[in-house]
């Protein structure tokens, strides 16, 4: 449980740092994204261990299916909301006034 929490917390922190680091150094950005990937690498094995210990044997298949379906739904929502944030950013008016500077809002919202 602690491993899952730490992995997700570190991944979120690194996601929030992405726009800041991207402004300064591309190599540091690559390193940050690699470290973020390493933090995320513990999430699924930790989740499986947690499910194996805490889920009732009778319902473990259903609980695992629902949890993994949540991952797919999260991806769909991230692409939908992320594309809107990429165009409008924070507090932009309606319309396509894309200036290319809105991408950090995606990392701040999902971090």
C-alpha positions as CSV (number, residue, x, y, z in Angstrom):
1,X,0.0,0.0,0.0
2,X,2.8,2.4,0.8
3,X,4.7,1.5,-2.4
4,X,1.6,2.3,-4.5
5,X,1.0,5.6,-2.7
6,X,4.7,6.7,-3.0
7,X,4.8,5.7,-6.7
8,X,1.7,7.7,-7.5
9,X,2.8,10.7,-5.4
10,X,6.2,10.9,-7.0
11,X,4.7,10.5,-10.5
12,X,2.3,13.4,-9.7
13,X,5.1,15.6,-8.4
14,X,7.2,14.9,-11.5
15,X,4.2,15.6,-13.7
16,X,3.7,19.0,-12.1
17,X,7.4,19.8,-12.5
18,X,7.4,19.0,-16.2
19,X,6.5,22.4,-17.6
20,X,9.0,24.2,-15.3
21,X,11.8,21.9,-16.2
22,X,10.9,22.0,-19.9
23,X,11.5,25.8,-20.0
24,X,15.1,25.5,-18.8
25,X,16.8,22.4,-20.1
26,X,15.7,19.6,-22.6
27,X,18.2,17.0,-21.1
28,X,16.7,17.6,-17.6
29,X,13.2,17.2,-19.1
30,X,14.2,13.8,-20.5
31,X,15.7,12.8,-17.2
32,X,12.6,13.9,-15.4
33,X,10.3,11.9,-17.7
34,X,12.5,8.8,-17.3
35,X,12.4,9.1,-13.5
36,X,8.6,9.6,-13.7
37,X,8.3,6.4,-15.7
38,X,10.3,4.6,-13.0
39,X,8.0,5.9,-10.4
40,X,5.0,4.7,-12.4
41,X,6.6,1.3,-12.9
42,X,5.8,0.3,-9.3
43,X,2.1,1.2,-9.5
44,X,0.7,-1.9,-11.3
45,X,2.7,-4.5,-9.4
46,X,1.8,-2.8,-6.1
47,X,-1.8,-2.6,-7.2
48,X,-1.8,-6.4,-8.0
49,X,-0.3,-7.2,-4.6
50,X,-2.8,-5.0,-2.8
51,X,-5.7,-6.6,-4.7
52,X,-4.4,-10.1,-3.9
53,X,-4.2,-9.3,-0.2
54,X,-7.3,-7.2,0.4
55,X,-9.9,-8.2,-2.2
56,X,-12.3,-11.0,-1.3
57,X,-11.6,-14.1,-3.3
58,X,-15.2,-14.2,-4.5
59,X,-15.0,-10.8,-6.1
60,X,-11.4,-10.4,-7.1
61,X,-12.0,-10.9,-10.8
62,X,-14.7,-8.3,-10.9
63,X,-12.7,-5.8,-8.8
64,X,-9.7,-6.2,-11.0
65,X,-11.8,-5.7,-14.2
66,X,-13.4,-2.6,-12.9
67,X,-10.0,-1.1,-11.8
68,X,-8.4,-1.8,-15.1
69,X,-11.4,-0.4,-17.0
70,X,-10.9,2.7,-14.9
71,X,-7.4,3.0,-16.5
72,X,-8.9,3.0,-20.0
73,X,-11.7,5.5,-19.1
74,X,-9.0,7.7,-17.5
75,X,-7.1,7.7,-20.8
76,X,-10.2,8.7,-22.8
77,X,-11.0,11.5,-20.3
78,X,-7.3,12.7,-20.3
79,X,-7.3,13.0,-24.1
80,X,-10.6,14.8,-24.2
81,X,-9.8,17.3,-21.4
82,X,-6.2,17.6,-22.4
83,X,-7.0,18.6,-25.9
84,X,-9.3,21.3,-24.7
85,X,-6.7,22.5,-22.2
86,X,-4.1,22.5,-25.0
87,X,-6.2,24.9,-27.1
88,X,-7.8,27.0,-24.4
89,X,-5.5,26.7,-21.4
90,X,-6.7,28.2,-18.2
91,X,-9.5,30.7,-18.5
92,X,-9.3,31.2,-22.2
93,X,-12.4,32.5,-24.1
94,X,-14.2,30.2,-26.5
95,X,-12.8,30.0,-30.0
96,X,-9.6,28.7,-31.5
97,X,-7.1,31.4,-30.5
98,X,-4.4,28.8,-30.1
99,X,-1.0,30.4,-29.5
100,X,1.0,27.3,-28.5
101,X,1.6,28.4,-24.9
102,X,-1.3,26.4,-23.3
103,X,0.3,23.0,-23.0
104,X,1.6,23.4,-19.4
105,X,-2.0,23.5,-18.2
106,X,-2.4,19.9,-19.2
107,X,0.4,18.9,-16.8
108,X,-0.9,21.1,-14.0
109,X,-4.4,19.7,-14.2
110,X,-3.4,16.0,-14.4
111,X,-0.4,16.2,-12.1
